[in-house]
């Protein structure tokens, strides 16, 4: 069994850490990160540019942490249900 709350918090913290790392990489290497994103999403966005502001950073950080926390909680509930049904 997975502790739903702890897994949700761990998921949110993991997403937050990845957001911080990604934002640092975008700030340091905007061109290369734009190229990598272009390859990852299969769309040519090289004519566009990054908009990296403190408010955007914080909104994205909080948003991704909440989204990952909710997804983590849901994943733990589904997993626990599946494991519980095997014991029957």
N, C-alpha and C positions, 0 to 999 in steps of 0.2 A: 504494500500500500504506500502511496505517495501522500505526504502531507500537503494538501491543496494550498494552504496559505503560504507555507514556506516555499513551495515550488513557484507560486505566483510572484512572490517577492524576488526570488532568484532570477526568474525570467525577466522581470522588469529591470533589475540591476544589470543583467547581462546586456539587454537592449540599450540601456543608458550608457554603459561602457563602450559598446560598439558605436553609438552615435557620437560620443566624444572623440573617439579615435578617427572616425570618418570625417568629422568636422575639422579636426586638426590637419588631416591629410588634404582636404579640400583647400584649407587656408594656405598650406605650404606648397602644394603642387596642383593648382587649379586645372591646368591644361591636361595633365596626365590623368587626373581623376575624372575629367570630363570624357576623355577617350575611353577610359575603363567603363564608365557608366554607359557610354554609347554601345560598347560591345556587350555589356551585360543585359541591356534591355532591347537589343536588336533594332535600335532606332538611331538615326543620325541626328544627334543634338549638338554637334560641334559648332554650329552657328549661334547657339545660345550661350549664355554665360551663367555663372553661379551668382546667387544673391546670398551672401553670408553675413547676417547681422546678429547682434547679441540677442535681440528679441526673437528672431527666427530660430536661433540656436536653442534658446530656452523653451520655446513653444514646441519645437520638434523633439527635444529631449523629454519633456513631460508627456507629450502625446505618444511617443514610441514606448516609453516606460509603462504608461497605463495600458496601451494596446497589448504589449507583450505580457503584462501581468494578468490581464483578463484571459488572453490566449493560454497562458500557462495554467491558470486555475481551471479552465475548461478542459485542457489536456489532462490534468491530474484527475478530474472527475471522471472523464471518459475512461482513462486507464484503470482507475480504481474499480469502476463498474465492470470492465472487462475481466480483470483479475478476480473480482468477487464472483462472477458468473462461472469461472473455471473451477472454483472450490465447491460449487454445488453439485 
